[in-house]
Amino acid sequence: MFTHRYTEVELADRQFRRSIPPKWEVYYLLLARGRCFGYRRTPKCGGRWVARLRVTVGCFYREYNMGLADDTRAADGKKVLTFAQAKQKALEWFDSPENLPIRGWKPRSADGGLTSSPAR
């Protein structure tokens, strides 16, 4: 099955997001290793922003529904978010203390590259 891939510019455009066919799958953008930010459009709920973090404990990923997309409503910064607001909220969630013990990837190594944490 072919999955469409959209760019950051496309997902930031409200008009473009309205043209995406509704389905349960999330259209993810890779922000960093183990960290994805995406958009899901369902027939009942409309557009929604989602963050996904690869973890080392339990299941492979932890998913966080950040809020509704501003496809049809004006953004309020809390429940309805613009692309930029949702991306910033995802970045804050990735580094939140609640994710520290389960995070699958360290942010940076001493030389500036990404490294994986030791296997348990």
Helices and strands as residue ranges (DSSP letters): H 8-12, H 14-19, E 23-32, E 35-42, E 46-54, E 61-69, E 80-81, H 83-94, G 97-99, E 105-106, E 115-116
